[in-house]
Amino acid sequence: MQRKTMALINHFCLIILATIATTGALVYTKAVLVPFVFSIFFYAVLTPIISWMQYRLKLNRALAVSVTLLLFLAFSAGMILILTSSIEEFLQGADLYRKKIFDLVGWISDKANDYGYELNRAIVKKYILGLPIFSYATNLTGLVFSFVGNALLVIVFVLFLVVGENKNPDQSSAMMEKILHQISSYVSTKTATSFATAILVGAVLYGFGVDLALMFATLTFAFNFIPNIGSIVATLIPLPVIVLQFGMGWRFFLIMGLCSLIQSLIGNYIEPKIMGESLDLHPVTILVFLMFWGLIWGLSGLFLAVPITAIVKMVFAKIETTQPLAELLAGRFPNTMQR
């Protein structure tokens, strides 16, 4: 009995040490691993499209791969152009936004005076004038260039993965096929629901004449890939511009209410019905791993957290010693713990 207990303790100690070592390796190799993992997910989405073109449209493989990669490049270029043009538009309207901030400060000051509170406008204006708005814009530009560099690296990885794909089903791993299928299903569903959300939110913002509506729609599409907190962030991002443009009137509350309603309907009702229980992950598990991957890989980790966690759970479920961990990730207590 004592030997069995010691073996169990040693086993868990080895798991803890291996987890610490793996986390350190993931942090150290972030610059290479993040683009590579993104490329695997894109590859999982592009492969069914290539197969569809081959068997439905009767295209040869080389042409199907070329057309798919061109569509992928066009999509990436479109995202980059939208971000860069939005940043340029923001820079051109920086003085106008600063004036609107002054007007908003004046309105808040008047309301505060009505309730007996005194707000020093001169101090607030001095602080606003000292805001490093152009340095923030420069940082945004740097992020765009970094995104472009990583996107090119991802495209190269995707190209090699597609070209080097093993087409012999006898030599294909059933486990790998299942992983790729689950990644493809998850990413495709999230892409469809995020795109629908972005279109509807963009239509609301554009309909009310909100500045930078196209950029906010693009950010809505991107942030909806982050479970739970992504939709909240996407809803709050346009809030400062809406306040500066319309004040705290009825249009502000109507715009924010419509955007929140769209996010809630698609995120809480439509998407779960489409996706179902395919991931088999408990909501607490998703939140914990969101924090973990966000800590080691930053914003990229938030986008990759759910599919990576789903893959880890699938691998754990196939190994006898880690099957209890897979059950815990699904929110179920293992049989060994229930006894």
PEDASUL-V378667 format. One record per run of one state. SS is the DSSP state (H for helix, E for strand, - for the rest). FROM is the first residue (numbers start at 1). TO is the last residue. If there is no record, write none. Layout:
ss = <SS | SS>
from = <FROM | FROM>
to = <TO | TO>
This chain:
ss = <- | H | - | H | - | H | - | H | - | H | - | H | - | H | - | H | - | H | - | H | - | H | - | H | - | H | - | H | - | H | ->
from = <1 | 2 | 29 | 30 | 56 | 61 | 93 | 94 | 115 | 121 | 130 | 133 | 164 | 169 | 172 | 174 | 208 | 213 | 224 | 229 | 238 | 239 | 247 | 250 | 276 | 283 | 319 | 320 | 330 | 335 | 339>
to = <1 | 28 | 29 | 55 | 60 | 92 | 93 | 114 | 120 | 129 | 132 | 163 | 168 | 171 | 173 | 207 | 212 | 223 | 228 | 237 | 238 | 246 | 249 | 275 | 282 | 318 | 319 | 329 | 334 | 338 | 339>
